[in-house]
Amino acid sequence: MRSPVRICVVGSSNVDLTFRTARLPQAGETFSGREFHLAFGGKGANQAVAAARLGASVRFVARIGDDAFGRESMERFRVEGLDVTHVRPAVGQTNGVAGILVDDDARNCIVVVPGANGTLTARDIRDSAEAIQLANTLLCQLEVPLEATLEAFRVARESRVRTILTPAPAVPLPDDLFLLTDLLVPNETELEILTRRTIGDHREREEAAQLLRKRGAKAIAVTLGERGAMLLDDEGATMIPAYPVKAVDTTGAGDAFSGSLAVFWAEGLPLREAARKAAAVAALAVTRLGAQTAFPSRADVDAFLAE
């Protein structure tokens, strides 16, 4: 039996409060929703769970709240099989919380209160360096302080560990971080923010991605929702088509893509093939409500690809 790949995820943990509505409200408007769903999320935790569901050995580095939500999150990590040695409570801090509205067209809007996620420091990363050093791949996002993400990537580079960055929520980033990034996975909006360009077509998308490669990122995978993804690396630009499915909730699609791409790439697949399989994981995820609860198992993915 093949040994599982080793993935380290440094990032956020939230409790997601999801409200289903017929449409998204306008400013100042109050109206009745149809469903309420409490789930565990945060981009870091989402990517960790997505990778673990596919059979990877996942170590998670994070700060959680010193409250009931934090304790419930820790229990959830254990249920999902994550190594939580480096998940520590932030004394006196609430857990991260996200409020999510999802309408009948599967569009969503999200408000995040960072809580304990905002207390992760570069020192925490140095104290958890072994988790990164023993990994095949490191995944990070931007829902924890930038100094922590940058330190994690420095540790990874020193140990020759592959790095994947989801630049969300998008903020101006230093060139040092791009230079340490093997694969950058923005969506189109994040690509526009990072490059300060408006993107209207494929040519403009490729030009914007090239700018980030010039700043140091080795490869770019721009996620495009139902249009798939655009991959740009030394071999040029390639479109990765999306699998046609009936979307129910797109909340965790990007995290499903990034987490699974890390696994397939670490297993030795070429980047393009790994991205195509990751697109299948994302497609399955949007057919179910929620983020982590929607992520498929390896068996689910294999069956889907065999159809």
SULGI-V476375 format. One record per helix or strand of 3 or more residues. SS is the DSSP state (helix for helix, strand for strand). FROM is the first residue (numbers start at 1). TO is the last residue. Records with the same first field share a line. If there is no record, write none. Layout:
# SULGI-V476375
SS = FROM-TO ; FROM-TO
This chain:
# SULGI-V476375
strand = 6-10 ; 14-20 ; 35-41 ; 57-65 ; 83-90 ; 96-102 ; 108-113 ; 137-140 ; 162-165 ; 219-223 ; 229-233 ; 236-240
helix = 43-53 ; 68-79 ; 115-119 ; 122-127 ; 129-133 ; 146-158 ; 175-179 ; 188-195 ; 202-214 ; 225-227 ; 253-266 ; 271-285 ; 292-294 ; 298-306
